[in-house]
């Protein structure tokens, strides 16, 4: 077996942030052999670890538990966990302000974010997606630093407008670039504070798509998938609702619209399907792809044209002609 040193708890949490953190006996991906399976077993109390892959067999003690170092108290362990969550190490003089919790809550992570500004590095990524600072600021999007990477943070709010969760998208092309924090199913992402008071509301899967429609003057919400909170039904009662899910070749967007439409109709909403255009040889299509291809002006004209053709019959959904 190989003896290894210099691995800390923070290193493990950065290398495999999705691994379970509860209990003393834990398992994660091995930072030494970097295999995809979680073969790295360690004890959070003693620091002893071993990789169960025969081709690796690494064993040792995490650097946080070296005998020559003083034993860490709860506050020091909190600093290690927070440094992994925020991608930075806090200076010693700030340690007094840390809570004794071993990990940061989603709300603490969200509060560390900064409102979107014109000169922020994250703005280069968002501008490349065709979005402007004004649209992002109206939606409350934030810039976050997590695990040494830059992220866009999209808030999900409840019926009263309180942020209950957020989604994060990394601005680089690395792996694990999508994350969700908090009870996301309890809220929705709105492109502006008055979105749910609009006469017509678009429902999308991803915040990026909702923001793309907002660039064309549409009021849009994102579910972060296809599951919506029950309070949304009352908010959209007797309104016109455009089911604007993706138009991928696997038909997931069509099936999502078929599931979402009946409960909306039962609350008196007038529902129609609005699908982003997809070339016959392309497997995927969404509103941000169309925004980048057409620009906000031409996409607005496209939406105006097909909205004018949406002859809606109560109790049925309208499909845009091919």
Long-range contacts (C-beta under 8 A, 24 or more apart in sequence): 1-50, 1-57, 1-58, 1-59, 2-32, 2-56, 2-57, 2-58, 2-59, 3-58, 3-59, 3-60, 4-32, 4-58, 4-59, 4-60, 5-60, 5-61, 5-63, 6-63, 7-31, 7-32, 7-49, 7-60, 7-62, 7-63, 8-62, 8-63, 8-64, 8-80, 9-44, 9-62, 9-64, 9-77, 9-80, 9-81, 9-84, 10-80, 10-81, 10-83, 10-84, 12-40, 12-42, 12-62, 13-81, 13-84, 13-85, 14-84, 14-87, 14-147, 14-148, 17-84, 17-147, 17-176, 18-176, 21-102, 21-103, 30-56, 30-58, 32-56, 32-58, 33-58, 74-100, 74-102, 75-100, 77-102, 78-102, 84-147, 85-109, 85-146, 85-147, 86-112, 86-145, 86-146, 87-145, 87-146, 87-147, 87-148, 87-149, 88-145, 106-165, 106-166, 106-181, 106-182, 107-182, 109-144, 109-146, 109-181, 110-142, 110-144, 110-153, 110-155, 110-163, 110-166, 110-181, 110-182, 112-144, 112-145, 113-142, 113-143, 113-144, 113-153, 114-142, 114-143, 115-140, 115-142, 115-143, 116-141, 116-142, 116-143, 117-143, 121-150, 121-171, 122-150, 122-151, 122-152, 122-171, 124-171, 125-150, 125-152, 125-171, 126-152, 129-208, 129-212, 129-288, 129-291, 129-292, 130-212, 130-215, 130-288, 130-291, 130-292, 130-295, 130-296, 131-208, 131-211, 131-212, 131-215, 132-215, 135-191, 135-211, 135-214, 135-215, 136-211, 138-191, 138-192, 138-193, 138-214, 139-189, 139-190, 139-191, 139-192, 139-207, 139-210, 139-211, 139-214, 141-207, 141-211, 142-166, 144-168, 146-179, 149-174, 151-179, 154-189, 154-207, 154-222, 155-189, 156-182, 156-184, 156-186, 156-187, 156-188, 156-189, 156-224, 157-187, 157-188, 157-189, 157-190, 158-186, 158-187, 158-229, 158-231, 159-229, 159-231, 159-232, 159-234, 159-235, 161-193, 163-187, 167-207, 167-224, 169-208, 180-224, 184-224, 185-227, 185-229, 186-229, 187-229, 188-221, 188-222, 188-223, 188-224, 188-228, 188-229, 188-232, 189-221, 189-222, 189-223, 189-224, 190-220, 190-221, 191-218, 191-219, 191-220, 191-221, 192-219, 194-219, 195-219, 195-220, 195-221, 196-221, 196-235, 196-236, 198-239, 199-239, 199-240, 200-239, 200-240, 200-241, 200-242, 201-236, 201-239, 201-240, 201-241, 201-242, 202-241, 202-242, 202-244, 202-274, 203-228, 203-241, 203-242, 203-243, 203-244, 203-245, 203-260, 204-244, 204-245, 204-287, 205-245, 205-246, 205-253, 205-256, 205-286, 206-286, 206-288, 208-286, 208-288, 209-244, 209-246, 209-286, 209-287, 209-288, 210-287, 211-288, 212-286, 212-287, 212-288, 212-290, 212-291, 212-299, 213-244, 213-287, 213-303, 215-291, 215-296, 215-299, 216-291, 216-296, 216-299, 216-300, 216-303, 217-300, 218-303, 220-244, 226-256, 226-259, 226-260, 228-260, 233-263, 233-264, 233-266, 233-267, 234-267, 236-264, 236-267, 236-269, 237-267, 237-268, 237-269, 238-267, 238-268, 238-269, 239-269, 239-270, 240-269, 240-270, 240-272, 240-312, 241-269, 241-270, 241-271, 241-272, 242-272, 242-273, 242-274, 242-307, 243-271, 243-272, 243-273, 243-274, 243-317, 244-274, 244-275, 244-276, 244-287, 245-275, 246-276, 246-284, 246-285, 246-286, 247-275, 247-276, 247-277, 247-278, 247-285, 247-286, 248-278, 248-283, 248-284, 248-285, 249-278, 249-282, 249-283, 249-284, 250-283, 257-317, 258-317, 261-317, 265-314, 265-315, 270-312, 270-314, 271-312, 271-317, 272-310, 272-312, 272-317, 272-318, 273-317, 273-318, 273-319, 273-320, 274-303, 274-306, 274-307, 274-310, 274-320, 275-319, 275-320, 277-302
